[in-house]
Amino acid sequence: MSARCVAHIDMDAFYVSVELRRRPELRGKPVIVAGRGPRAVVTTASYEARRYGVGSAIPVSVARRLCPQATLVAPDFAHYRAVSAQVMGIIRSHVETVEVVGLDEAYLDLTDLPAPKACMRLVLTEIAERTGLSASVGIGPNKLVAKVASDAEKPRGFLVLTRREACERFAASSCRLIPGIGERTAERLGLLGVRTVAELAGADPGLLRGEFSSWTTAHLQALARFEHDGAVTQERKVVSESRERTFDRDISDRIELEASLATLVDELCEALSDQRRSGRTVAIKVRLADFTTHTRAQTLAIPVRQREDVGRVALALLRAFTPARPVRLLGVRVAGLASDHAAAEQLALTL
């Protein structure tokens, strides 16, 4: 049996790059893709803007201070989805097993290919010729090594690593390098004197178990050793779909809140209809003026995706919650998603 070979392909500054196809005069200049309004945050930024410290999810007001000469472009997600479908179609024409994990990235199983590196070079060439976009590729024995490798030399990176080579190359890197280790986990590790990937891999498990469970300790140390046994799956498994909005000003008027919720439900259900997916759990998310975040959910007997069904449940959840303070953010989500065919099969089993 062949040793597993996995690639991770990640489009370079995807949203910005797509916008630059429409506005080539902005090439080589700092560009920020972001929404409008006083509370808008950055969706992504060109590499020229990133040199000034502009990054995803920071407030647009901060991004403007960091890089006042940048051009702001409003996001066009419908267009991004169309371009993403074109890119993924190119990838699938060369590789059979592709796991899409976002509009701009995917894992590929190259195990049975006679020349995996040559295949990926061909994929990159065809993407560039047909779309004008570039991507970075990491290749390794598992998804974790491939993912970290694709991030290491962006843009237009192409890095092949064994697990041992990954351990050596990233030994002195922050634990935050590892996907799944966020800021809070890194802070908890730092309190134990564990700050680098090598320190985490070699730490005394007893020390870590003072802060984490036995399972989490073993999992974190396996990640730090770049051990991962997850297979590349054929389909992207979307378990939930959501829409949310941060208001330009805090809202306390209930009629206004309910109108905003109805708009979010419309957007969400349109996406579910396009995907032909339904889910049994409807949830709302409410962030108040004091930044506390509350969620409420209800699981139904049958899967839903129609505006009337989702909206009725979401509205009832919002009315029952009765926010104690003005609302800063409002969101709605449908979880437990399955294709309409699978949902019908599940329903038949309950009848």
Residue pairs with C-beta under 8 A, 6 or more apart in sequence:
2 111
2 112
3 111
3 141
4 109
4 111
4 141
4 142
5 109
5 110
5 111
5 113
5 116
5 139
5 140
5 141
6 107
6 108
6 109
6 110
6 111
6 139
6 140
6 141
6 142
6 143
6 145
6 146
6 232
7 95
7 107
7 108
7 110
7 116
7 120
7 137
7 138
7 139
7 146
8 105
8 106
8 107
8 108
8 137
8 138
8 139
8 143
8 146
8 147
8 149
8 150
9 91
9 105
9 106
9 108
9 120
9 123
9 135
9 136
9 137
9 150
10 104
10 105
10 135
10 136
10 137
10 138
10 150
10 151
10 154
11 17
11 87
11 104
11 105
11 133
11 134
11 135
12 47
12 133
12 134
12 135
12 136
12 154
12 155
12 156
13 44
13 45
13 46
13 47
13 155
14 44
14 80
14 84
14 103
14 104
14 133
15 33
15 43
15 44
15 75
15 80
15 104
16 31
16 33
16 44
16 45
16 46
16 73
17 132
17 133
17 134
18 79
18 80
18 83
18 133
19 26
19 31
19 33
19 73
19 76
20 26
20 27
20 31
20 46
21 131
21 132
21 133
23 73
26 71
28 48
29 46
29 48
29 69
29 70
29 71
30 45
30 46
30 48
30 49
30 51
30 52
30 54
30 67
30 69
30 70
30 71
31 45
31 46
31 48
31 49
31 70
31 71
31 73
32 42
32 44
32 45
32 46
32 49
32 54
32 60
32 63
32 67
32 70
32 71
32 72
32 73
33 42
33 43
33 44
33 45
33 72
33 73
33 74
33 75
34 40
34 41
34 42
34 43
34 60
34 63
34 72
34 73
34 74
34 75
35 41
35 43
35 60
35 74
35 75
36 74
37 246
37 248
38 61
38 248
39 59
39 246
39 247
39 248
39 328
40 59
40 60
40 246
41 56
41 57
41 58
41 59
41 60
41 246
42 54
42 55
42 56
42 57
42 58
42 59
42 60
42 63
43 56
43 75
44 56
45 54
45 55
45 56
45 63
45 70
47 155
49 63
49 67
49 70
52 66
52 67
52 70
53 66
53 67
54 63
54 66
54 67
54 70
60 72
63 70
64 70
80 103
81 103
83 131
83 133
84 103
84 104
86 130
86 131
87 104
87 127
87 131
87 133
87 135
88 98
88 100
88 106
90 123
90 126
90 127
90 130
90 131
91 98
91 106
91 108
91 123
91 127
92 98
93 126
94 119
94 122
94 123
94 126
95 108
95 109
95 110
95 113
95 119
95 123
96 109
97 108
97 109
97 232
97 233
97 234
98 106
98 107
98 108
98 109
98 232
98 234
99 106
99 107
99 108
99 109
99 232
99 233
99 234
99 235
99 236
100 106
100 236
101 107
101 236
105 150
107 143
107 146
107 147
107 232
108 120
108 232
109 231
109 232
110 116
110 119
110 120
110 139
113 119
116 139
117 139
117 160
120 137
120 139
120 158
121 158
123 137
124 134
124 135
124 137
124 158
127 133
127 134
127 135
128 134
134 155
134 156
135 156
136 150
136 151
136 153
136 154
136 155
136 156
136 157
136 158
137 150
137 157
137 158
137 159
138 145
138 146
138 147
138 148
138 149
138 150
138 151
138 152
138 157
138 159
138 160
138 161
139 146
139 149
139 159
139 160
139 161
140 146
140 149
140 160
140 161
140 162
140 163
140 166
140 226
141 162
141 163
142 163
142 226
142 227
142 228
142 229
142 230
143 228
143 230
143 232
144 178
144 179
144 223
144 226
144 227
144 228
145 161
145 162
145 163
145 166
145 226
145 228
147 179
148 166
148 170
148 177
148 178
148 179
148 226
149 157
149 159
149 160
149 161
149 166
150 157
150 159
151 157
152 159
152 169
152 170
153 159
161 169
163 225
163 226
163 227
166 226
167 197
167 198
167 201
167 225
167 226
170 177
170 197
171 196
171 197
171 198
172 196
172 197
172 198
173 196
173 197
174 186
174 195
174 196
174 197
175 181
175 185
175 186
175 189
175 194
175 195
175 196
175 197
175 199
175 200
175 224
176 182
176 183
176 186
177 197
178 197
178 200
178 223
178 224
180 223
181 189
181 220
181 223
185 220
186 195
188 211
188 212
189 195
189 200
189 208
189 211
189 220
191 211
192 203
192 207
192 208
192 210
192 211
193 199
194 200
194 203
194 207
194 208
197 224
198 224
200 220
200 221
200 224
201 221
201 224
201 225
203 221
205 217
205 218
205 221
208 217
208 220
208 221
209 217
212 220
222 228
238 275
238 277
238 337
239 335
239 336
239 337
240 279
240 333
240 334
240 335
240 336
240 337
241 268
241 271
241 272
241 275
241 277
241 279
241 333
241 334
241 337
242 268
242 285
242 331
242 332
242 333
242 334
243 264
243 265
243 267
243 268
243 271
243 331
243 332
243 333
244 264
244 285
244 329
244 330
244 331
244 332
245 260
245 263
245 264
245 329
245 330
245 331
246 287
246 328
246 329
247 260
247 327
247 328
247 329
247 330
250 289
250 325
250 326
250 327
250 328
251 257
251 260
251 326
251 327
251 330
252 323
252 325
252 326
252 327
257 318
257 323
257 327
257 330
258 315
258 318
260 330
261 284
261 311
261 314
261 315
261 318
261 330
261 332
262 311
262 315
264 330
264 331
264 332
265 307
265 310
265 311
265 314
265 332
266 307
268 310
268 332
268 333
268 334
269 305
269 306
269 307
269 310
269 311
272 278
272 279
272 305
272 334
272 337
273 305
275 337
276 339
276 340
277 305
277 337
277 338
277 339
277 340
277 343
278 303
278 304
278 305
278 334
278 337
278 338
278 340
278 343
279 303
279 304
279 305
279 334
279 335
279 336
279 337
279 338
280 299
280 300
280 301
280 302
280 303
280 304
280 335
280 336
281 297
281 298
281 299
281 300
281 333
281 334
281 335
281 336
282 297
282 298
282 300
282 304
282 310
282 313
282 314
282 317
282 332
282 333
282 334
283 295
283 296
283 297
283 298
283 317
283 332
283 333
283 334
283 335
284 295
284 296
284 297
284 314
284 317
284 318
284 321
284 330
284 331
284 332
284 333
285 293
285 294
285 295
285 329
285 330
285 331
285 332
285 333
286 293
286 294
286 295
286 296
286 318
286 321
286 323
286 327
286 329
286 330
286 331
287 293
287 294
287 327
287 328
287 329
287 330
288 294
288 323
288 324
288 325
288 326
288 327
288 328
289 325
289 326
289 327
289 328
290 325
291 328
293 329
294 321
294 323
296 317
296 318
296 320
296 321
297 317
297 335
298 313
298 316
298 317
299 336
300 309
300 313
301 350
302 347
303 336
303 338
303 343
303 346
303 347
304 310
304 313
304 334
305 334
310 332
310 334
314 332
338 346
